């Protein structure tokens, strides 16, 4: 009787031990929210350092917003400031931080969108709110304000910082 109980007991012990080890491995491999936040902070810091280095190398004077958008207004324009709900038409050039031009209104046509409704980079949405009709400006957008981790599946690679040169051509209520 004792011998017949030993084999099932040993099997149960081995099974339980394997299951416990599997749970422990899963705990160690699980990525926590804190891990993701920490990784994100690190990447945002790396992007900011790259932009600052670019500005220093090119001796450019830009202003940074709280979100990490860098901007320089080259021509103030006239009229009221752009506000959410306006329809805006822009001429633009978009390049990567290394100078590679990726898009331009000369080839692709002017960009028109309703401010505050999405459909464009969040950095562009934020930047145009600093402008008036006729304004010319430059925006440097880190990945989290541009096309993020994946790029745009066309010309902008994953995790790319982009530079927009814009002119506000038209502004409608």
C-alpha positions, 0 to 999 in steps of 0.5 A: 500500500505504501509503495503504491502511494509513493509513485503518485506522491513523487509525480505530484511533487515533481509537477508542483515543483515545475509549475512553481518554477514556471511561475517564478520565471514568468514573474521575472520576465514580466515587464511592469508599468514602471519599467515601461515608464522608465524606458520611455523617460530614457528615450525621451531624454536621448531624443532631447539630447540629440536635438540639443546637440543638433541646435548647438552644432548648427548654432540655432536658437530655438525655444522648447515647449513643455511637451518637448517641441522645439520651435523658432518663428522666423516671420510673425505674420499678421492677424489673429493667432491660430486656434482650435477649430480653425482650418489652416493651409500650410506650405511645408518642408519636412526633413529628418534631423540628419538633413534628409528631406522626406516631404515637401508641399512643392511635390505633395501639395499644401497641407490643409487640416482642421486644428485640434482634430488630429490627422497630423503630427501632434507636434504640428498641431501644437506648433501651429497654435503659436502662429498667425496667418503669414507666419513662417516657422520651424518645428523640431519634433521628437518621435513622441510628437511626430511618428513615434516608434513605428515611423510613417511606413513610407519616408519617416523611419521608426523613432525619427526626429523630424523638422518642419519648415512651415508657412501659414498660407490661409486661416479660416474660422 
